Each structure stands twice: as structure tokens, then as C-alpha cells.
Amino acid sequence: MPINLNETLLTVEEAARRLRVSTATVRNYYSKGYHGLKLESFFVGLRRMTSVEALDRFVAAMNAPRVPLGTEASYRRAERAARRAHQQAMKELKRMGLGV
């Protein structure tokens, strides 16, 4: 979604402070991206700008699950999680003297 001029604009420095990262990291987010995601930005004169709302969208996309549900990879991930949970439960039962 492109930045709307009604959004609250931020400089790269302000965005970096808000995200608690360096300005170089913010520059990488809009130029190179992060896992295929790019921070929305544009120039106002010679200054690169983004917005509070664009940062929110970017962070939400960064934190979204990266493996689409219903894919083979998501099934493998679920299987591994179930296997770990089963192993942990068996260890706990064994510790309680109830394990096989």
C-alpha cells in the first residue's frame, strides 16, 4: 500500500529511533528489503521520508508467518512441533515415574 500524504511523515532518523535500530538498517529496509519486504518511502526534496503507518505495516508484515499455511513446509513445521511436544511430554512422564 503506498504512503498516503495524510499519514504522519517521518525522516529516516525518526524512523530509526522509533524502531530502535540504526539509520543504516532503515536504509536497508527501504532499499534492499527484509525477507522480500520493503519499507515504503519517498523523497520530499532531498530527504527520504516514510510514515508511522508505513512502519506499522512493515513491522506487521515482518512479524507475519513466513510459511504459507497449507504448504508442505507448514506441515513439516507442524510435525516437528508435535514431535517436540510429544518428546517433552514423555520426558515429563518418565520424570514422574509414569513413563514407558
PyMOL commands that set and color helices and strands:
alter all, ss='L'
color gray80, all
select helices_A, chain A and resi 12-19+23-31+52-63+72-95
alter helices_A, ss='H'
color red, helices_A
select strands_A, chain A and resi 9-11+42-44+47-51
alter strands_A, ss='S'
color yellow, strands_A
deselect
rebuild
show_as cartoon
